[in-house]
Amino acid sequence: MTTALTDLEARLAAPGGAALRDALAARAARMEASLRARMADGLPRQDFPAWRDVAEAAAAARAILASWPANDAAAPDPSGPAHPL
């Protein structure tokens, strides 16, 4: 049995985890693309390392999320009863 170490791990393991994983991976991909586009437009030399590091961190987050096992079960319907009879 695997023990979740963080809230995110627990949320990924819960129903709806796959949708969460996919949404977070998409967000990281958009962040990386935006950062790299800004870097391509030109930055002051002293700022480039920080922007590069953040873009690489976004790419790493995306790669980790892509390989992370997540619960493919749908999230519970919030409009349904809290405790089914």
C-alpha positions as CSV (number, residue, x, y, z in Angstrom):
1,M,0.0,0.0,0.0
2,T,1.3,3.4,-0.9
3,T,1.0,6.2,1.6
4,A,0.3,9.7,0.2
5,L,2.8,12.2,1.5
6,T,1.1,15.4,0.3
7,D,-2.4,16.7,-0.1
8,L,-1.8,16.7,-3.9
9,E,-1.0,12.9,-3.9
10,A,-4.2,12.3,-1.9
11,R,-6.2,14.3,-4.4
12,L,-4.7,12.5,-7.3
13,A,-5.5,9.2,-5.7
14,A,-9.1,10.1,-5.0
15,P,-12.0,9.8,-7.6
16,G,-11.5,12.5,-10.2
17,G,-7.7,12.4,-9.7
18,A,-7.0,11.8,-13.4
19,A,-9.0,14.9,-14.4
20,L,-7.1,16.9,-11.8
21,R,-3.7,15.5,-13.1
22,D,-4.6,16.4,-16.6
23,A,-5.7,19.9,-15.7
24,L,-2.5,20.6,-13.7
25,A,-0.4,19.2,-16.5
26,A,-2.1,21.5,-19.0
27,R,-1.6,24.5,-16.7
28,A,2.1,23.6,-16.4
29,A,2.4,23.3,-20.2
30,R,0.8,26.7,-20.7
31,M,3.1,28.2,-18.1
32,E,6.1,26.8,-19.7
33,A,5.1,27.9,-23.2
34,S,4.4,31.4,-21.9
35,L,7.7,31.7,-20.1
36,R,9.6,30.3,-23.1
37,A,7.8,32.8,-25.5
38,R,8.7,35.7,-23.2
39,M,12.3,34.5,-23.1
40,A,12.4,34.3,-26.9
41,D,11.2,37.9,-27.1
42,G,14.2,38.9,-25.1
43,L,15.0,39.5,-21.5
44,P,17.7,41.4,-19.7
45,R,20.7,39.1,-19.4
46,Q,20.6,39.1,-15.6
47,D,16.9,37.9,-15.6
48,F,17.4,35.0,-18.0
49,P,18.6,32.4,-15.5
50,A,15.6,32.9,-13.3
51,W,13.1,32.7,-16.2
52,R,14.9,29.6,-17.6
53,D,14.8,27.9,-14.1
54,V,11.1,28.5,-13.8
55,A,10.4,27.3,-17.3
56,E,12.4,24.1,-16.6
57,A,10.5,23.7,-13.3
58,A,7.2,23.9,-15.2
59,A,8.5,21.3,-17.7
60,A,9.5,19.0,-14.8
61,A,6.2,19.3,-13.1
62,R,4.4,18.4,-16.4
63,A,6.7,15.4,-16.8
64,I,6.0,14.2,-13.3
65,L,2.3,14.6,-13.6
66,A,2.3,12.8,-17.0
67,S,3.9,9.8,-15.4
68,W,1.9,9.9,-12.1
69,P,-0.8,7.2,-11.6
70,A,-4.1,8.8,-10.8
71,N,-7.6,7.6,-10.1
72,D,-9.6,7.4,-13.3
73,A,-12.9,7.1,-11.5
74,A,-15.2,10.1,-11.9
75,A,-15.5,12.6,-9.0
76,P,-18.6,12.2,-7.0
77,D,-21.6,14.3,-8.1
78,P,-21.7,17.3,-5.8
79,S,-25.4,17.7,-6.4
80,G,-26.1,14.2,-5.1
81,P,-26.7,13.2,-1.4
82,A,-23.7,13.4,0.8
83,H,-24.3,9.9,2.2
84,P,-26.3,7.5,-0.1
85,L,-28.8,5.3,1.7
